[in-house]
Amino acid sequence: DMGTQYRHGVYPHTNEQQIAADSFFKTLRNKYETRGEGPIVTELKDAAVFWPAENYHQRYLEKRGQSAEKDCEEKVRCYG
């Protein structure tokens, strides 16, 4: 993972969401980092003003013939 322009993240709005996210991140760190699989790079910060991406960035997967449906088992192809 390099750069910050298209980084993914979790942005809790409430203290309860923050506690749940902290707990989940701790679980992930224990699972992956202790096995030598590298750090968790998902950003975890308080929610702030949200700025939608430009229109040409919207529906990226669908425009490239991929599914963006929840629980879709199709592998995401990042470049085509």
HELIX and SHEET records of a PDB file:
HELIX    1   1 ASN A   15  TYR A   32  1                                  18    
HELIX    2   2 GLU A   33  ARG A   35  5                                   3    
HELIX    3   3 ASN A   55  HIS A   57  5                                   3    
HELIX    4   4 TYR A   60  LYS A   63  1                                   4    
SHEET    1   A 2 GLY A   9  VAL A  10  0                                        
SHEET    2   A 2 GLU A  43  LEU A  44  1                                        
END                                                                             
